Amino acid sequence: MSPQVFAILAALIEQRAGLHYAPEDRELLADRVVPRALDAGFDSLLDYYYFLRYDPAGPEALDALVDSLLVHETYFFREAQPLRVLVEDVLVPAVREGRRPRVWCAACSTGEEPLTLAMMLAELGVLDKVTLVASDLSARALERARAGEHNLRSLRALPAGVEGRWLELRGDGRPHVRPELVDAVDWRRVNLVDEAAVAQLGVFDAILCRNVLIYFQDATALRVVESLTRALVPGGHLLVGTSESLMRFGTALNCEERRGTFFYTKAGS
């Protein structure tokens, strides 16, 4: 892959999905793109680019390419403390006040995060009183999430008492989440850099967008955060990953600490 072709392919991918590839990532991107180009019948990466960019079938092929580039690293109860604080300090009190809070897990991959939330809410008897929306760009990952079927690696942080109660190992040796938990989540395919698609979801009391912004350049990350902020109700909360910070962006959100976790809160009441 020449530097020139890398530049235009990387720009096309970033425009479509926000994923950023720096010049030093050229070989990494080539390793992913070249096999797909050959499978599609192109022996020239420049021709493959023109197909993705201009052919009527290009957008679908580009989405499939992006899907192959996405990192689906997730597991149940990953960075669980912020989820517990959200459930116990925000969602349960809202339910007790007679409200039905809405929560969106953005870029949920194969669904372990929203299903962890569903388990926590079910444990406290309020799952049916909270609206859970989960989205990802990958149709392949969402298909697995809707099936409630996962791999053994997704169990590596599982607390005692979850297996057998909320999920089980079946004859195929894979963990399966109880259907009522899967059905409690509204699974959507959403591109986070598409502001119109985000707006169509409505507004939420809490949005989780964890371990996602690290794949974006700052300008893209800021646009995504601004879009997510618009999707919060006044007083709503945005949660990002423990290794991520929004402080450098100067957003309209206030950072507050709750029991050792950081919530970014939209002004209002």
C-alpha positions as CSV (number, residue, x, y, z in Angstrom):
1,M,0.0,0.0,0.0
2,S,1.6,3.2,-1.2
3,P,1.5,6.3,1.1
4,Q,-0.8,8.0,-1.3
5,V,-3.4,5.2,-1.4
6,F,-3.1,4.8,2.4
7,A,-3.9,8.5,2.8
8,I,-7.1,8.4,0.8
9,L,-8.3,5.0,2.2
10,A,-7.6,6.1,5.7
11,A,-9.5,9.4,5.1
12,L,-12.4,7.5,3.6
13,I,-12.6,5.2,6.6
14,E,-12.3,8.1,9.1
15,Q,-15.0,10.0,7.3
16,R,-17.3,7.0,7.4
17,A,-16.8,5.8,11.0
18,G,-14.4,8.1,12.8
19,L,-11.6,5.5,13.0
20,H,-8.3,7.2,12.7
21,Y,-5.2,5.6,11.2
22,A,-1.9,7.5,11.5
23,P,0.9,7.1,8.9
24,E,2.7,4.7,11.2
25,D,-0.4,2.4,11.0
26,R,-0.1,1.9,7.2
27,E,1.1,-1.7,7.4
28,L,-1.6,-2.5,9.9
29,L,-4.3,-1.1,7.7
30,A,-2.9,-2.8,4.6
31,D,-3.0,-6.2,6.4
32,R,-6.8,-5.7,6.9
33,V,-7.6,-4.1,3.5
34,V,-5.6,-6.1,1.0
35,P,-7.4,-9.5,1.6
36,R,-10.8,-7.8,1.3
37,A,-9.8,-6.1,-1.9
38,L,-8.6,-9.4,-3.4
39,D,-11.8,-11.1,-2.3
40,A,-13.8,-8.4,-4.0
41,G,-11.8,-9.1,-7.2
42,F,-9.5,-6.1,-7.2
43,D,-5.7,-6.4,-7.7
44,S,-5.3,-2.7,-7.4
45,L,-6.0,-0.9,-4.1
46,L,-6.6,2.3,-6.0
47,D,-9.3,0.6,-8.0
48,Y,-10.7,-0.8,-4.7
49,Y,-10.8,2.8,-3.3
50,Y,-12.7,4.1,-6.3
51,F,-15.2,1.2,-5.9
52,L,-15.7,2.0,-2.2
53,R,-15.9,5.8,-2.9
54,Y,-18.1,5.9,-6.1
55,D,-19.8,2.6,-6.9
56,P,-23.4,2.2,-5.9
57,A,-22.4,-0.9,-4.0
58,G,-19.5,0.9,-2.4
59,P,-21.2,2.1,0.9
60,E,-22.3,-1.4,1.8
61,A,-18.8,-2.7,1.0
62,L,-17.2,0.1,3.0
63,D,-19.4,-0.7,6.0
64,A,-18.3,-4.3,5.8
65,L,-14.6,-3.2,5.6
66,V,-15.1,-0.9,8.7
67,D,-16.8,-3.8,10.5
68,S,-13.6,-5.9,9.9
69,L,-11.5,-3.1,11.4
70,L,-13.5,-2.7,14.6
71,V,-12.2,-4.0,17.9
72,H,-14.8,-6.0,19.7
73,E,-13.0,-6.3,23.0
74,T,-15.5,-6.5,25.8
75,Y,-16.7,-8.7,28.6
76,F,-19.3,-8.9,31.3
77,F,-18.8,-6.6,34.3
78,R,-15.9,-4.7,32.7
79,E,-15.1,-1.6,34.7
80,A,-18.1,-2.6,36.8
81,Q,-18.0,0.1,39.6
82,P,-19.3,3.0,37.4
83,L,-22.2,0.7,36.3
84,R,-23.0,-0.1,39.9
85,V,-22.9,3.6,40.9
86,L,-25.2,4.5,37.9
87,V,-27.7,1.8,38.8
88,E,-27.7,2.4,42.6
89,D,-27.3,6.2,42.7
90,V,-29.1,7.3,39.6
91,L,-31.4,4.8,38.1
92,V,-33.0,3.2,41.1
93,P,-33.7,6.6,42.8
94,A,-35.3,7.7,39.5
95,V,-37.6,4.7,39.5
96,R,-38.5,5.2,43.1
97,E,-39.6,8.8,42.2
98,G,-42.0,7.3,39.6
99,R,-39.9,8.1,36.5
100,R,-38.8,5.7,33.8
101,P,-35.1,6.5,33.1
102,R,-33.6,5.9,29.6
103,V,-30.1,4.6,29.3
104,W,-28.1,4.3,26.1
105,C,-25.0,2.1,25.8
106,A,-23.2,3.4,22.7
107,A,-20.7,1.3,20.8
108,C,-21.8,-1.8,22.8
109,S,-20.1,-4.3,20.5
110,T,-21.5,-7.8,21.3
111,G,-23.6,-6.5,24.1
112,E,-21.8,-7.4,27.3
113,E,-22.1,-3.9,28.8
114,P,-25.9,-3.4,28.4
115,L,-26.5,-7.0,29.5
116,T,-24.4,-6.4,32.6
117,L,-26.6,-3.4,33.3
118,A,-29.7,-5.5,32.7
119,M,-28.4,-8.1,35.2
120,M,-27.8,-5.4,37.9
121,L,-31.2,-3.9,37.3
122,A,-32.9,-7.3,37.4
123,E,-31.1,-8.1,40.7
124,L,-32.7,-5.0,42.2
125,G,-36.1,-5.7,40.6
126,V,-36.3,-2.7,38.4
127,L,-35.3,-4.0,35.0
128,D,-38.8,-3.5,33.6
129,K,-38.9,0.1,34.8
130,V,-35.8,1.3,32.9
131,T,-35.5,1.7,29.1
132,L,-32.2,0.2,27.8
133,V,-31.0,1.1,24.4
134,A,-27.7,-0.4,23.0
135,S,-26.1,0.4,19.7
136,D,-23.1,-0.5,17.6
137,L,-21.8,0.2,14.1
138,S,-21.2,-3.5,13.5
139,A,-24.2,-5.5,12.2
140,R,-22.2,-8.7,12.9
141,A,-21.6,-7.8,16.6
142,L,-25.3,-6.8,17.0
143,E,-26.4,-10.1,15.6
144,R,-24.4,-11.9,18.3
145,A,-25.8,-9.5,21.0
146,R,-29.4,-10.2,19.9
147,A,-28.7,-13.9,20.1
148,G,-27.4,-13.6,23.6
149,E,-24.6,-16.0,22.8
150,H,-21.0,-15.1,23.9
151,N,-17.6,-16.6,24.3
152,L,-15.8,-17.8,27.3
153,R,-13.5,-14.8,27.4
154,S,-16.4,-12.6,28.2
155,L,-16.7,-14.3,31.6
156,R,-13.3,-13.4,32.9
157,A,-14.6,-10.8,35.4
158,L,-17.8,-12.5,36.2
159,P,-18.8,-12.1,39.9
160,A,-20.0,-15.1,41.9
161,G,-23.7,-15.9,41.6
162,V,-24.2,-14.7,38.0
163,E,-23.5,-17.9,36.2
164,G,-26.6,-20.1,36.6
165,R,-28.8,-17.2,37.5
166,W,-28.5,-14.8,34.6
167,L,-26.5,-16.9,32.1
168,E,-25.7,-20.5,31.6
169,L,-23.2,-22.7,29.7
170,R,-25.1,-24.8,27.2
171,G,-24.1,-28.0,25.4
172,D,-22.1,-26.0,22.8
173,G,-19.8,-24.8,25.7
174,R,-20.7,-21.2,25.1
175,P,-22.4,-18.9,27.7
176,H,-25.9,-17.8,26.9
177,V,-27.7,-14.9,28.5
178,R,-31.2,-15.4,29.7
179,P,-33.7,-14.4,26.9
180,E,-35.6,-11.9,29.2
181,L,-32.4,-9.9,29.7
182,V,-31.6,-9.8,26.0
183,D,-35.2,-8.9,25.2
184,A,-35.1,-6.0,27.7
185,V,-32.6,-4.2,25.5
186,D,-33.5,-2.3,22.4
187,W,-30.7,-3.1,20.0
188,R,-29.9,-0.5,17.3
189,R,-27.3,-0.1,14.5
190,V,-26.0,3.5,14.9
191,N,-22.9,5.2,13.6
192,L,-21.7,7.6,16.3
193,V,-20.3,10.1,13.8
194,D,-23.8,10.4,12.2
195,E,-25.3,13.2,14.2
196,A,-28.8,12.7,12.7
197,A,-28.8,9.1,13.6
198,V,-27.9,9.9,17.2
199,A,-30.6,12.6,17.4
200,Q,-33.2,10.0,16.2
201,L,-32.7,8.0,19.3
202,G,-34.2,10.7,21.5
203,V,-32.9,11.9,24.9
204,F,-31.5,9.9,27.7
205,D,-30.9,10.2,31.5
206,A,-27.5,8.4,31.0
207,I,-25.3,7.5,28.1
208,L,-22.4,5.1,28.3
209,C,-19.7,5.6,25.6
210,R,-16.8,3.8,27.2
211,N,-13.4,2.9,25.5
212,V,-14.6,4.4,22.2
213,L,-13.2,7.9,22.0
214,I,-9.6,6.7,22.1
215,Y,-10.1,5.5,18.5
216,F,-11.0,9.0,17.3
217,Q,-8.9,12.1,16.6
218,D,-9.7,14.9,19.0
219,A,-11.8,16.9,16.5
220,T,-14.0,13.8,15.8
221,A,-14.2,12.9,19.5
222,L,-15.3,16.4,20.4
223,R,-18.1,16.3,17.7
224,V,-19.2,13.0,19.1
225,V,-19.2,14.2,22.6
226,E,-21.2,17.3,21.6
227,S,-23.7,15.1,19.8
228,L,-24.1,12.9,22.9
229,T,-24.5,15.9,25.1
230,R,-27.4,17.0,23.0
231,A,-28.9,13.6,23.6
232,L,-28.8,14.0,27.4
233,V,-31.7,15.4,29.4
234,P,-30.7,18.3,31.6
235,G,-29.0,16.8,34.6
236,G,-28.2,13.7,32.5
237,H,-24.9,11.8,32.8
238,L,-22.3,10.7,30.3
239,L,-19.9,7.9,31.3
240,V,-16.6,7.3,29.4
241,G,-13.9,4.7,30.0
242,T,-11.7,4.9,33.1
243,S,-8.7,5.6,30.8
244,E,-10.5,8.4,28.9
245,S,-11.0,12.0,29.9
246,L,-13.1,14.8,28.5
247,M,-11.4,17.6,30.4
248,R,-9.1,18.6,27.5
249,F,-12.1,19.2,25.3
250,G,-13.7,22.0,27.3
251,T,-17.1,20.5,26.9
252,A,-20.4,21.8,28.3
253,L,-20.4,18.9,30.8
254,N,-19.4,19.2,34.4
255,C,-17.2,16.5,35.8
256,E,-18.3,15.1,39.2
257,E,-17.0,12.2,41.3
258,R,-19.4,9.6,42.7
259,R,-17.9,6.9,44.9
260,G,-14.6,6.9,43.1
261,T,-16.0,7.1,39.6
262,F,-16.3,10.1,37.3
263,F,-19.6,11.2,35.8
264,Y,-19.9,14.0,33.2
265,T,-23.1,15.8,33.9
266,K,-25.2,18.1,31.7
267,A,-26.2,21.3,33.4
268,G,-29.8,21.5,34.5
269,S,-32.1,19.8,36.9
